[in-house]
Amino acid sequence: MILKTLATGSAGNCYVLTSDSGKHLILDAGISLPEIKKGIDYDVGNLEGCIITHSHADHSKAVSHLKDMGVSVWQPYKDTNHKRLKTKIGCFQISSFDVPHNGCENRAFIITVDGVTILYATDYEYIPYDLSKQGINIALVEMNYQSDRINSLDQHREHTVLGHAEEKTVIELVSTIKSRLRKVVLCHMSMSGALDRELAIEHMREVIPAYIGIQYAKAGESIDISEIPF
């Protein structure tokens, strides 16, 4: 199975999970439809669907165009009557739960396919649930900023603090799900100087086993997240 980053950050977020059988699931669609098609090598026949965390354009830009193509798009943040929802899109089993994002309805996802369980969480202040029993193997999670690098006079400070994940929050999350974890991919990382990426990875290394891989998402990069036999 492959996880590919098409875009990450405030300018747009879009990732693609490709199963062992070649089926694609889009995680957020915050870039244009032509960019998405190019990102999956125009293999639209194997595009099973798309899941969207929340309504902000850097995550939902191409939603209407995907729907016009007949692609199944799941937007669980629109269902405010349920705290946790489940669905199946092709070979992908998906559950959704609410996470705080500065007052905006927002969801994180746990996706299971090919024997692998993936956590996808972005644009969250914190995770309000204990995920330690979910058997998560891969964590694609936002780490946006470090508190000591935020300017108190920054006009966007409140949104950053209430709507995005700070380094210590992410490290705590990862430490609670590490029992079956084997790879952490950090996404939606600040480009404004509010995050020292290498230092963040160094800090996370101090609290999780050495066999768990850590890297940050890079546009255009594909990562093999296939299951291991033990």
KADA-V410908 format. One record per run of one state. SS is the DSSP state (helix for helix, strand for strand, loop for the rest). FROM is the first residue (numbers start at 0). TO is the last residue. If there is no record, write none. Layout:
SS_FROM_TO + SS_FROM_TO
//
This chain:
loop_0_0 + strand_1_6 + loop_7_12 + strand_13_17 + loop_18_22 + strand_23_26 + loop_27_31 + helix_32_38 + loop_39_42 + helix_43_45 + strand_46_50 + loop_51_55 + helix_56_59 + loop_60_61 + helix_62_67 + loop_68_70 + strand_71_73 + loop_74_74 + helix_75_77 + loop_78_82 + strand_83_88 + loop_89_90 + strand_91_97 + loop_98_105 + strand_106_112 + loop_113_114 + strand_115_120 + loop_121_136 + strand_137_141 + loop_142_143 + strand_144_144 + loop_145_145 + helix_146_148 + loop_149_155 + helix_156_162 + loop_163_164 + strand_165_165 + helix_166_175 + loop_176_181 + strand_182_186 + loop_187_195 + helix_196_204 + loop_205_211 + strand_212_215 + loop_216_220 + strand_221_223 + loop_224_229
//
